Amino acid sequence: MAGARVGDGPVLGLVLAAGGSSRMGRPKQLAELDGRPLLAHVLRALEDAPVDGVVVALGAHAAEVQARVDLGRAVPLVVRDWALGMGHVLASALTSAPARDHRASVVLLGDQPLVSGRSVARLVEAWRGGAGPVVTAAYGGRPGHPKLFDHRLLPELRRLSGDACRSCGGSPGTPAPATCSPPTRSGSTRSRSVASAATPTSTSRPTCNGSAGCSLRNP
């Protein structure tokens, strides 16, 4: 899609659900809310969202998750080195996702069941409106999830390793928190997501630094 501007083209929904849940002692993705696994809620939200394909990145409990969760239209990708960290899982998933000429990815976490399809839709709408190559939901002014990344940033995103990003705006070779965080410009309308009002914010490119770095975890 040569010459396409930011905001044009199909969007991929990417769910990160590869973690080992070591602190919880059992697969967090399979913990239940209202009788369904947390991951099932996340995937259901994407059924109501304007995304053109869905990929779920699995790792530690891949076989159990696939046996217990109806993935629907989501394509499972098993990241063998999931223990290397969330940044590595994201990079691996973006590298291995089915090639369908997606122009952006909305990244969700598989253990956040209250994120709605409408929240995802608002990020996509903001991106299509030219908000920038990185758009994130904000809750009470604090950036959180989900996050949208324009695929013009794929070379940088595919260099993520562990839970640190080494070359997405920080000093070359210097580990930084693995967020590509955009807490600058807020949208003018609000919708409900998780437990507070979600407002898209955007930035012109990923930035990684010690104070407002790009964490793939919620604040």
N, C-alpha and C positions, 0 to 999 in steps of 0.2 A: 504494500500500500504506500508506494513512494509519494512523497509530498504531502502526506496526511498531516493535518495540524493536531496539536494536543486536544484531546476530547473527541476524536473521530475513531470509529471502528468498534469491533466486538470486545467484550470484557469477560475476563475469567474470574470466577469465584474460587479462591484458594483457602482451604481450611487446614490449619496446622494442628495436628492431633497425634504427634509422634512421641510425646514425652513419656518418661518412665514413672511419673507420679511417686517418686521415692519418699517424699515426706508424708504423703497420704497412705502409702502402703498398699494401695490397690489402684487399678486404672481409673483415673479421674474422669476420663472421657465416658466411662460406663456408669459413673454415679448417676442416680436417678433424680429427676425432678418431675413431679406430676406423673409418675409411672413410666417415664421414658428416659433413656440415657441422655446425658447432657449433649453429646455429639449429635444425637438425633434431632434435638431442638435447633442446633446450629444449621444443620443441613436442611431442615424444614424452612428456616428463614430464607435460605437461598432459593427455595422453590418459588417464593413470592418476590424475588428480587430481579432486577433487570440485568442478569448476567447470562452470557451465551454458552457457558460451559462451567462445570464444577469439578475440582480436583481436591481430594482429601489426602494429605500427607500423613502416613502412619509409620510407626516405628516399633517401640518397645512391646506393645501388646497387639500387634497388627492382626494376628490370626483370631484372637479373641474378639477384637472390635468388629472384624468383618463377619464373624459368626453371630454376633448379638445385635448389630445395628444394620438396619436397612439403609444402604447408602443411596438408594434411589438412582438419580442420574449421575451421581458423583463417581468419578474415576479414581480408584485407590492407587496411590503411589507409595510403595514401601521404601523408606529411607533406611538403608542398612546401618549407616553410621549416625543414627539419630542422637546418640549420647554425646556427640561433639557439640551440640547446642542448637538453639532455635535459629540462629543466623545461618548455620550450616544446613538445617532442614529447609529453610526458606530458599536458599540458593540452590539446593538439590532439586526441590520441587519445581522451581522456575526453569531449571535446566532440562528436567525430564518430562514436563507437562506436554500432553499431546499437542503437536504443531497444528494450530488452527488459525494462525495469524491474529491472535488476540493483541489488542493495542494497550491494554491495561489489566492489572490484577487487583481485585479487592481481597485483602488478607484478613481472615478471621481466625480466632482461636477456638479450638474444639471444646473448651470447657467454659464457654461464656454463653449460656443458653438463652439469655434475655435480650441479646442483640436481635433486632427485628429486621425483616426484609425492607421495611421503610427506611431504616437507618442506612442500609446498603444502598438503597435507591437514591438517597440524598447525596451520598458521596459520588455516585455515578453522575447524577445530575450536575453537581458542582464541577466535576471534571469535564463533562461535555460542554459546560458553560465557560470553560477556559480558566477555571480556578487555579490550575497549575499541575505539574506532573506528580506532585505528592499531595494527597488530600486525606485528612484524618478526622474522625469524629472527636468532638470535645465535650466534656461533661463538667458543667460548672466552670468552664474556662480552662480545664485541664485536658490535654490530649490523651486519647485512649484508643480503643479499637471499636470498629474495624478501621483499616487504613487502605487507601488506594494508591497504587504506584503505576505511573505511565510506563510503558515498556521501552520508552527511550532510555530509561534508567537501568535496563537489564544488565548491561556490562558491569555496572557498579553493584547491583544487587547480587549478581552471581559471584561476586568476590567476597561476599559475607562469609565469615568462618566463626565457628563457636558461637558465642553470644556477643561478639564484638565485630564492628565494621571497621575495616582498615583503610578504605580509600573511597569514602563517600562524602568528602568534604573536609575531613580532618587531615592531619599531617600524614604524609605517606609513611606507611609502616607502623604507625602509632595506633595501638588499640584504642577504641572508643566505645562507649556504650552502644549496643546494637539497635538504636532507634534511628530512624530517619525522620526527625521530628519537626513539625511545622506549626508551632504555636504563634502565628502572626495575625492572620486576617480571618475574622469570623464571618460566617454567613448571617443574613439578616432574619431568617426564619428559623423556627425551632420545631423539633418533633421529639416524641418520647422514645428513649432507648435505654435499656438497662434500668437504672433507678433515677436518672436525671435527664435534663434536656440535652439532646445531642445536637451540636452545631458543627457543620463542616468547617475546617480551617485548612489553609493551604500554604505551600511554600514553592519557590521556584526550582529548588533542587534539594536533594537530601543534604542535611548538615550533620556532622558528627563532632561533638565537642564535649568537654567534661561537664558543662552546666546544663545544656539542653540537647543532649545527644539523642541518637536515634534508637530508643529502646523498643523492642518488639514485645515488651511486657507492659501491662497496664501500670499506671502510676500507683 
